[in-house]
Amino acid sequence: MACPPGKSYRSQNYTFEVPLFPYDPSPSGSPDNVYDVSEQPDHFFVRWDVNIFVLDLDISKCARFHCDQHVVKMILESTQIACTALNGKGFSTPYRSTHVKHPCVLWAGESFANLQWLKKLARALNSEYRYRYRTFEDHSSVKVLDDIEGMRFESTGLTDFPQAMPEKYKVPGDPVQAYRRFYVGEKLRFARWTRRRRPAWIEEILGT
């Protein structure tokens, strides 16, 4: 049984949204819009792939290169990663921890500069979300970003981005190229860009 779109789901560790495409105007988290995944039978399966798609080192460009589906999904996911990293530092955030040993979570907690980059990406994705779906409302996770804004820990500068992907896509020392290859290889089958041109680097990779 797959999770129907346009709903929110609650597991033992977190609540997350599976939005209608392209835009779900229903209020997130309303009682009739939440399913308790932890009480569902074993065949009730939710796919939850944690990642940070570093499609460009420029954060604005990186957000613009995300496909429609990820513009929505990755705001929540980035905020969840940020909260998990902060929880691990002893802070109390609105989201419970998940995937605490995931490379992206470990990276976010490695240096405050990493966390800042991730939070900026989440906000840039929110701006992109509003632009593409012609809405004046922020994604619900933006309130969480506001809540954790004052939480800080030691910074050692921006460290190397993790490459959370199959080995065949990885490019040592070049996370941008790696994630672009990963995007083309694994995400292109469903990706769309509303009110945006498809990134030019897609054709370049396809042509190689």
Backbone torsions as a table, in degrees:
resi	resn	phi	psi	omega
1	MET	NA	119.2	-178.9
2	ALA	-87.5	156.5	177.2
3	CYS	-75.1	122.3	177.5
4	PRO	-68.6	146.6	-179.4
5	PRO	-71.0	165.2	177.5
6	GLY	80.4	14.7	-178.0
7	LYS	-127.3	166.2	171.3
8	SER	-111.9	150.4	-177.0
9	TYR	-128.5	141.3	-178.6
10	ARG	-118.6	121.2	173.1
11	SER	-106.2	-171.3	179.2
12	GLN	-68.7	-21.8	-174.4
13	ASN	-108.6	-23.9	-173.6
14	TYR	-164.9	161.4	172.0
15	THR	-111.5	134.8	179.7
16	PHE	-140.4	164.3	-174.3
17	GLU	-109.1	143.4	168.8
18	VAL	-118.6	90.3	-169.1
19	PRO	-74.7	154.6	169.8
20	LEU	-67.3	150.4	178.4
21	PHE	-109.7	132.8	8.0
22	PRO	-88.6	-15.2	-175.9
23	TYR	-152.5	130.2	179.3
24	ASP	-104.4	106.2	-176.5
25	PRO	-79.1	-6.8	-177.1
26	SER	-69.5	145.6	-178.1
27	PRO	-66.9	129.7	-179.5
28	SER	-69.7	138.6	172.8
29	GLY	84.4	5.2	177.0
30	SER	-67.8	151.1	-172.7
31	PRO	-55.2	-34.7	-179.0
32	ASP	-89.0	9.6	-176.7
33	ASN	-122.1	18.2	-177.0
34	VAL	-128.7	133.8	176.6
35	TYR	-115.6	134.3	178.0
36	ASP	-89.2	99.2	-176.0
37	VAL	-65.4	-32.5	-176.0
38	SER	-63.7	-20.4	-178.6
39	GLU	-101.3	4.3	-179.0
40	GLN	-83.9	156.1	177.3
41	PRO	-63.4	167.0	-173.9
42	ASP	-59.1	-28.2	-176.3
43	HIS	-78.6	-7.0	176.7
44	PHE	-79.2	109.1	-170.5
45	PHE	-119.1	131.7	176.9
46	VAL	-117.1	123.7	177.4
47	ARG	-88.6	129.1	-177.1
48	TRP	-140.0	95.7	-177.6
49	ASP	-99.4	110.5	179.4
50	VAL	-81.0	135.2	177.5
51	ASN	-166.6	168.9	170.5
52	ILE	-130.5	109.0	-176.3
53	PHE	-82.9	96.7	-179.2
54	VAL	-85.6	79.2	-176.0
55	LEU	-86.6	-9.2	173.5
56	ASP	-166.8	149.8	177.7
57	LEU	-75.8	-24.9	172.0
58	ASP	-74.8	118.9	-171.7
59	ILE	-63.5	-39.6	179.3
60	SER	-63.2	-44.6	177.7
61	LYS	-65.8	-39.9	179.6
62	CYS	-57.6	-46.3	179.2
63	ALA	-64.9	-41.0	-178.4
64	ARG	-65.1	-30.4	-179.0
65	PHE	-77.4	-15.7	177.9
66	HIS	-65.9	140.9	177.2
67	CYS	-72.8	168.3	-177.2
68	ASP	-53.5	-46.4	-176.3
69	GLN	-61.9	-40.0	-177.9
70	HIS	-78.8	-26.6	175.9
71	VAL	-57.0	-35.4	177.1
72	VAL	-82.1	-53.7	-171.5
73	LYS	-63.4	-40.0	-170.5
74	MET	-78.4	-14.2	173.5
75	ILE	-64.8	-49.8	177.6
76	LEU	-63.3	-45.4	-175.8
77	GLU	-64.8	-41.4	178.2
78	SER	-64.2	-40.0	178.8
79	THR	-67.4	-38.0	177.1
80	GLN	-63.1	-42.4	177.0
81	ILE	-61.6	-45.3	-179.8
82	ALA	-60.4	-44.4	-179.8
83	CYS	-65.6	-39.8	178.9
84	THR	-62.7	-42.7	178.0
85	ALA	-62.4	-42.7	-179.8
86	LEU	-69.2	-39.5	176.2
87	ASN	-58.1	-37.6	179.1
88	GLY	-67.9	-18.6	177.9
89	LYS	-93.0	2.9	178.0
90	GLY	99.2	0.2	177.0
91	PHE	-80.7	163.2	175.8
92	SER	-114.8	110.9	-176.0
93	THR	-110.6	165.8	-179.8
94	PRO	-65.8	-23.9	-179.5
95	TYR	-104.3	138.3	174.1
96	ARG	-73.0	157.6	-177.2
97	SER	-72.7	149.1	174.7
98	THR	-152.1	152.3	178.1
99	HIS	51.3	48.4	-171.7
100	VAL	-64.6	-21.8	179.7
101	LYS	-102.1	6.5	-179.2
102	HIS	-68.2	141.9	-178.9
103	PRO	-54.7	-36.0	-179.7
104	CYS	-69.5	-37.5	177.3
105	VAL	-68.2	-43.9	178.2
106	LEU	-62.1	-39.5	177.9
107	TRP	-62.8	-44.3	-178.7
108	ALA	-62.3	-31.2	179.7
109	GLY	-91.1	-3.6	-176.7
110	GLU	-73.1	-33.5	-178.3
111	SER	-155.1	142.4	179.7
112	PHE	-62.4	-29.9	177.9
113	ALA	-62.4	-35.8	176.6
114	ASN	-63.9	-45.8	179.6
115	LEU	-61.7	-40.7	178.7
116	GLN	-61.8	-42.4	178.9
117	TRP	-60.8	-43.8	-178.9
118	LEU	-65.3	-42.7	179.3
119	LYS	-65.5	-38.4	176.8
120	LYS	-63.9	-38.4	177.2
121	LEU	-63.5	-43.1	179.2
122	ALA	-59.5	-41.4	179.2
123	ARG	-70.4	-37.0	176.3
124	ALA	-65.3	-37.9	175.9
125	LEU	-64.8	-35.6	177.2
126	ASN	-64.5	-41.6	176.7
127	SER	-62.4	-41.0	178.6
128	GLU	-65.8	-40.3	177.1
129	TYR	-58.3	-46.3	-179.7
130	ARG	-65.0	-39.3	179.7
131	TYR	-66.2	-48.0	-174.1
132	ARG	-68.9	-36.9	-175.4
133	TYR	-102.7	11.7	172.6
134	ARG	50.9	51.7	178.6
135	THR	-125.3	147.3	176.3
136	PHE	-94.0	-2.9	-177.6
137	GLU	-92.5	137.5	175.6
138	ASP	-75.2	155.4	169.5
139	HIS	-60.8	147.3	-175.5
140	SER	-60.6	-24.9	-178.9
141	SER	-72.6	-15.5	179.5
142	VAL	-62.9	-34.9	177.0
143	LYS	-61.2	-37.8	178.0
144	VAL	-67.2	-41.2	176.8
145	LEU	-58.9	-40.3	176.9
146	ASP	-63.3	-40.1	-177.3
147	ASP	-65.7	-31.4	-176.3
148	ILE	-98.4	4.9	-173.0
149	GLU	-59.2	-36.7	-176.4
150	GLY	-85.1	-0.1	-178.1
151	MET	-85.0	121.3	-175.0
152	ARG	-132.4	156.1	172.8
153	PHE	-148.3	-178.0	-173.2
154	GLU	-61.2	139.8	177.3
155	SER	-114.3	134.6	174.9
156	THR	-118.1	22.3	-178.1
157	GLY	87.7	173.3	-179.9
158	LEU	-75.3	121.8	-178.3
159	THR	-98.1	172.8	-176.9
160	ASP	-59.3	134.0	178.2
161	PHE	-68.8	140.9	173.5
162	PRO	-72.5	155.7	175.7
163	GLN	-117.3	89.4	-176.8
164	ALA	-89.9	87.1	-172.8
165	MET	-166.0	167.4	174.7
166	PRO	-59.7	150.4	-176.2
167	GLU	-55.9	-33.9	-174.3
168	LYS	-64.6	-18.2	-179.8
169	TYR	-97.9	-14.6	-173.3
170	LYS	-68.0	143.0	176.5
171	VAL	-129.3	107.0	-177.8
172	PRO	-54.3	127.0	177.7
173	GLY	78.6	1.0	-177.7
174	ASP	-138.7	78.8	-178.5
175	PRO	-64.1	-30.8	-179.7
176	VAL	-64.0	-49.7	179.1
177	GLN	-63.6	-37.8	179.0
178	ALA	-62.7	-47.7	-178.9
179	TYR	-69.3	-31.0	175.3
180	ARG	-67.0	-41.7	176.7
181	ARG	-63.1	-42.0	178.0
182	PHE	-62.6	-41.8	179.7
183	TYR	-61.7	-47.5	-179.2
184	VAL	-65.6	-40.8	-175.6
185	GLY	-74.8	-30.8	-171.7
186	GLU	-120.6	-20.1	-172.0
187	LYS	-113.8	-14.4	-172.4
188	LEU	-65.6	-24.1	-176.2
189	ARG	-65.1	-22.9	179.4
190	PHE	-120.8	-7.3	-171.2
191	ALA	-71.0	138.4	172.6
192	ARG	-138.3	155.5	179.6
193	TRP	-128.4	96.5	179.5
194	THR	-76.6	128.4	179.1
195	ARG	64.6	15.1	176.9
196	ARG	-136.4	148.8	172.1
197	ARG	-77.1	147.4	175.5
198	ARG	-61.9	135.1	-177.2
199	PRO	-54.1	136.4	-176.4
200	ALA	-63.6	-28.8	-177.8
201	TRP	-66.7	-17.4	177.1
202	ILE	-64.0	-46.9	179.2
203	GLU	-65.5	-35.6	178.7
204	GLU	-63.3	-41.8	179.7
205	ILE	-70.8	-41.2	178.9
206	LEU	-62.1	-29.2	-177.6
207	GLY	-84.3	-9.1	-178.1
208	THR	-83.7	NA	NA
